[in-house]
Amino acid sequence: MRFIFIAALALVGSAFASPQAKLPAGQPCKQDGSLGVCDSGLCVQLPGQPQGVCK
């Protein structure tokens, strides 16, 4: 019973943690993925910039 509860909790937690939006090239992004994840997986954000650009 305890294992089922822990497994269900882990499943729900991973569903909330997975990013939802896929961003095309040229769109604004953040390295932490808070704006979504680039299709290519590459977000170029320089230090000091509030956001970067998907490549």
C-alpha positions as a Python dict, from the first residue, in 0.01 Angstrom:
ca = {
    (1, 'M'): (0, 0, 0),
    (2, 'R'): (278, 240, 91),
    (3, 'F'): (467, 160, -231),
    (4, 'I'): (162, 237, -446),
    (5, 'F'): (122, 575, -278),
    (6, 'I'): (489, 662, -329),
    (7, 'A'): (479, 546, -693),
    (8, 'A'): (165, 751, -763),
    (9, 'L'): (318, 1056, -598),
    (10, 'A'): (634, 1019, -811),
    (11, 'L'): (426, 985, -1129),
    (12, 'V'): (224, 1299, -1055),
    (13, 'G'): (540, 1491, -962),
    (14, 'S'): (714, 1398, -1286),
    (15, 'A'): (408, 1503, -1487),
    (16, 'F'): (418, 1849, -1330),
    (17, 'A'): (794, 1879, -1373),
    (18, 'S'): (800, 1803, -1746),
    (19, 'P'): (804, 2112, -1968),
    (20, 'Q'): (498, 2157, -2187),
    (21, 'A'): (585, 2409, -2459),
    (22, 'K'): (821, 2339, -2751),
    (23, 'L'): (968, 2660, -2890),
    (24, 'P'): (1070, 2698, -3258),
    (25, 'A'): (1400, 2857, -3364),
    (26, 'G'): (1416, 3234, -3316),
    (27, 'Q'): (1173, 3245, -3024),
    (28, 'P'): (1270, 3382, -2681),
    (29, 'C'): (1373, 3123, -2422),
    (30, 'K'): (1542, 3087, -2084),
    (31, 'Q'): (1818, 2843, -1990),
    (32, 'D'): (1610, 2711, -1699),
    (33, 'G'): (1326, 2613, -1935),
    (34, 'S'): (1067, 2833, -1764),
    (35, 'L'): (947, 2971, -2101),
    (36, 'G'): (950, 2626, -2261),
    (37, 'V'): (1209, 2407, -2429),
    (38, 'C'): (1359, 2480, -2771),
    (39, 'D'): (1289, 2221, -3042),
    (40, 'S'): (1663, 2192, -3100),
    (41, 'G'): (1740, 2183, -2727),
    (42, 'L'): (1970, 2487, -2762),
    (43, 'C'): (1883, 2815, -2592),
    (44, 'V'): (2155, 3080, -2625),
    (45, 'Q'): (2128, 3316, -2328),
    (46, 'L'): (2423, 3538, -2236),
    (47, 'P'): (2493, 3628, -1873),
    (48, 'G'): (2307, 3942, -1775),
    (49, 'Q'): (2032, 3896, -2036),
    (50, 'P'): (1681, 3828, -1904),
    (51, 'Q'): (1616, 3581, -2188),
    (52, 'G'): (1790, 3422, -2482),
    (53, 'V'): (1696, 3294, -2829),
    (54, 'C'): (1632, 2939, -2951),
    (55, 'K'): (1882, 2826, -3215),
}
